[in-house]
Amino acid sequence: MAAKTSTTPTRAAEPLNRLIRLDRLEFRKLLDLYFEALRADWVYHETLQKLGGKAAADQGHAAASAWCACTMSLRLLQDMRTVDPDLRVAVEVLLKTCPDQMPSSGGLMRCATEMLALADKHKRSTSDLLPLLDDAFCLIESYHGTQALMSAQRFA
């Protein structure tokens, strides 16, 4: 029995290998952290608007911590040697949107355009990067919209 060759073709493992690539898993984790940071920003803004600065202090700390975790994940991906070149470009784009870079509305729009162009590059290929890049684009667009809404509410 032990001398028998495998009946599973080697090609059968290829789709699974694409799912467990470390750079893809880390990028998915990064997108989750980015979402959490955006959500924490919104909760802070909402609390600040409704209850004032003193009540929003904890939410401000939570938002800062969420962005710190997100930035650390971006830096980790940036330092990985085995990151796909297009994911590396996506990381660079996302780094430009972090609060320490003080992204403006125009800057966020430029970053969204860069991410969309990167995703479009993978539309007709069998690449597994398209869903990740599409999600990154959507998060940047969400960030842009949320920033506009928070700005409008501040001055209303």
N, C-alpha and C positions, 0 to 999 in steps of 0.2 A: 504494500500500500504506500509506503513512504517514498518508493522509487517512482511513483507515477508523476507525470508532469501535470502542471496546473491546467484545468479546463477553462479557466477564466482568461479571456484574451487580455493582453496588456493594455490595449486601447480602452478597455472598460474603466480603467482607473483614471484616465485623463480628466473627465469632467469633475471627479471628486478632487483631484489634485488642484484644479483651478479654484475650488471652493476653500481650500485650506491654505492657500498662500498667505504667508505672514503679512505681507504688505497690504493685501486686500482686507484681511481681518482687522489690522490696525487702523486702516482708513475707515472701515465701517464703525469701529469704536470711536474714532475721531468725530465722525458725523453725529454720532449719538451725543458725544460731549458738546459739540457745537450747538445742537438742538437744546440741550439742557442749559447752556449758557444764555441762549436767546430767551428761553423761557424764564430763567432767573432774572434777566434784565427786565422783562415785562412785569413780573411780579413786583420787583423793586419799584418800577415806575408807577404801577397801579397803587401800591401801598403809599408811596410818596404823595400821589395825587389825592388819595382819600383820607389818609390819616396824618400826613405830615412827616417831617424829617426824622424826628425822634423815633417814631414807630417803624420807620423804614430802614433803620440802621442794620438790623439783622438781615433783612433782604438784600441790602447793599453789600454786606459781607458775603452772603451766599452767592450773589452775582459775581463778585470779584473772584471768589474761589472757583466758581464754575468756569470763568474765562481763563483762570490760571491753569486748571486741569486741561482745558482745551488747547491752550498754547503749548503746554508741556507735551501733549500728544502730537501736535504739529511738529515740534522740535524733534521729538523721537523719530517720527517718520522722515523728517528732513535728514537725520543722521544715519538712517538705515542704508546699508550699502546695496541691498537687494531690491530696493523700491523700483517699480516700473517707472520709466522716464516720464510718462504722461501723468502718473500719480504724483511724481515729484513736482511737476509743473502745477498740478492742482493744489498741492500743499503750499507752494509759493503764493498762489493766488489767495488761498484762504488766510495765510499769514498777513496779507495786506488788509484783511478785513477785521483783524483783531483790534479791540479797543485801544491797546497801547500804540497802535498806528493811527489812531484818530480818524477812522474812515469817514469821509464826507459822503453825501448823497451821490455825487458824481463819481467818486471813487468806488462806491459799492456797485454802481451801474456798470462801470468799466470792468470790475472784477466779475460781475455776473456775465457780461459779454465774453470775457476771456474763458470762463468756465463753460459757457454754452458752445463756444467754438471748439473747445477741447472735447466736449461730449459729442458734438456733431461729427468729429473726426472718426468716432467709433460706431456711428449709426449703421453702416453697411458691412461691418466686420463681425466676426464671431467673438469679438472681445468681450470679456466679462467685466470690463471697466465701465461700460455704458451706464448701468444702473447706479453705480457709485458716483459717477460724474454728474448724472442727472440729479441725483439727490443733493449733491453739493451745490449745483446751480439753484435748485429750489430753496435751499437754506439761505443762500446769499440774497435771493429775491425776497424771501420772507424777512430777512434782516433789514433790507432796504425799506420795505413797506412798514415794518414796525417802527423803524427810526422816523419815518415821515409821520406816522400816526402819533408817536410820542412827542415829536416837535410841535405838531398842530395842537395837541392837547395842552402843552405847556403854555402856549401863547393864547389860548382860548379863554 
